[in-house]
Amino acid sequence: MTPPDEQLSISEVAERTGLSAHTLRYYERAGLMLAPIHRAASTHRAYSARDVTWITFLTRLRSTALPIAQVKEYADLARRGEDTTPERLELLQRHRIAVVAQLAEMQASLAAIDHKISLYAERTTA
């Protein structure tokens, strides 16, 4: 966990989040960050604990196949503040429905794989 006042370099954030520095710069250019990334006196990016928490959440959204356009919509709403809570809630609820459907499809696929494995296992032990 990053202490609230600790500033991290882009390489440290990349290591902590599993994203590349290229992806972190892309997220910034694409307008996915809550606020502009602070620049140290050296002009290098200096990420805060809040930035890392936000990036981690963005990673979760992307790992569940939320398109970049919708991630940007969510980030835009979040930047606008608490008045957008109903819109953010609706966006996340819609996405949750899609993720649940994806999980059900993956579970069905896993069951089919397990079935084949059991058939092959029976053949090799018989």
C-alpha positions in Angstrom: 0.0 0.0 0.0 1.3 3.4 -0.9 1.4 6.0 2.0 -0.9 8.9 1.1 2.0 11.4 0.7 4.4 9.1 -1.1 5.2 10.1 -4.7 5.9 7.2 -7.1 7.7 7.3 -10.5 6.1 5.9 -13.6 8.3 2.8 -13.3 7.2 2.2 -9.7 3.6 2.5 -10.6 4.1 0.2 -13.6 5.6 -2.4 -11.3 2.8 -2.1 -8.7 0.0 -2.2 -11.2 1.4 -4.6 -13.7 0.9 -2.1 -16.5 3.6 -0.8 -18.8 4.8 2.8 -18.6 3.5 3.1 -22.2 0.0 2.1 -21.0 0.1 4.5 -18.1 1.1 7.4 -20.4 -1.8 6.3 -22.8 -4.3 6.4 -19.9 -3.2 9.9 -19.1 -3.4 11.0 -22.8 -6.8 9.3 -23.2 -8.2 11.3 -20.4 -8.8 8.3 -18.1 -7.1 9.8 -15.0 -9.1 11.7 -12.4 -6.7 14.6 -12.4 -3.5 15.5 -14.2 -0.5 13.6 -12.9 1.7 15.7 -10.8 5.1 16.5 -12.3 8.2 16.6 -10.0 10.7 19.4 -10.3 12.6 17.1 -12.8 9.4 17.1 -14.9 9.0 13.4 -14.4 5.6 12.1 -13.5 5.0 11.7 -9.7 2.0 9.5 -8.9 0.1 9.7 -5.6 -1.5 6.9 -3.7 -4.9 8.2 -5.0 -3.6 7.9 -8.6 -2.5 4.3 -7.9 -5.9 3.4 -6.4 -7.6 4.9 -9.4 -5.3 3.1 -11.9 -6.0 -0.2 -10.1 -9.7 0.4 -10.5 -9.2 1.2 -14.2 -7.3 -2.0 -14.6 -10.3 -3.9 -13.0 -12.7 -2.3 -15.4 -10.5 -3.1 -18.4 -9.9 -6.7 -17.3 -13.7 -7.2 -17.4 -13.7 -6.0 -21.0 -15.2 -2.5 -20.4 -14.4 -0.6 -23.6 -12.0 2.4 -23.3 -14.8 4.7 -24.4 -16.9 3.6 -21.4 -14.0 3.8 -19.1 -13.5 7.4 -20.3 -17.2 8.1 -19.8 -16.9 6.8 -16.2 -13.7 8.9 -15.6 -15.4 12.0 -17.0 -18.4 11.5 -14.7 -16.1 10.9 -11.7 -14.2 14.1 -12.4 -17.5 16.1 -12.5 -18.1 15.1 -8.9 -20.8 13.7 -6.7 -23.7 15.0 -8.8 -22.9 12.2 -11.3 -23.2 9.4 -8.8 -26.5 8.1 -10.4 -24.9 8.0 -13.8 -21.8 6.2 -12.6 -24.0 3.7 -10.7 -26.0 3.0 -13.8 -22.9 2.5 -15.9 -21.4 0.1 -13.4 -24.7 -1.8 -13.0 -25.0 -2.3 -16.7 -21.4 -3.4 -16.9 -22.0 -5.8 -14.0 -24.8 -7.5 -15.9 -22.4 -8.0 -18.8 -19.6 -9.4 -16.5 -22.1 -11.8 -14.9 -23.0 -13.1 -18.4 -19.3 -13.4 -19.3 -18.7 -15.4 -16.1 -21.7 -17.7 -16.8 -20.3 -18.3 -20.3 -16.8 -19.0 -18.9 -18.3 -21.4 -16.3 -20.1 -23.3 -19.1 -16.9 -23.5 -21.1 -14.9 -24.7 -18.0 -17.6 -27.4 -17.4 -17.1 -28.6 -21.0 -13.4 -28.7 -20.6 -13.7 -30.6 -17.3 -16.0 -33.1 -19.0 -13.4 -33.7 -21.8 -10.7 -34.1 -19.2 -12.6 -36.7 -17.3 -13.3 -38.6 -20.5 -9.6 -38.6 -21.5 -8.6 -39.5 -17.9 -10.9 -42.5 -18.0 -9.4 -43.6 -21.3 -5.8 -43.4 -20.1 -6.4 -45.2 -16.8 -8.5 -48.0 -18.2 
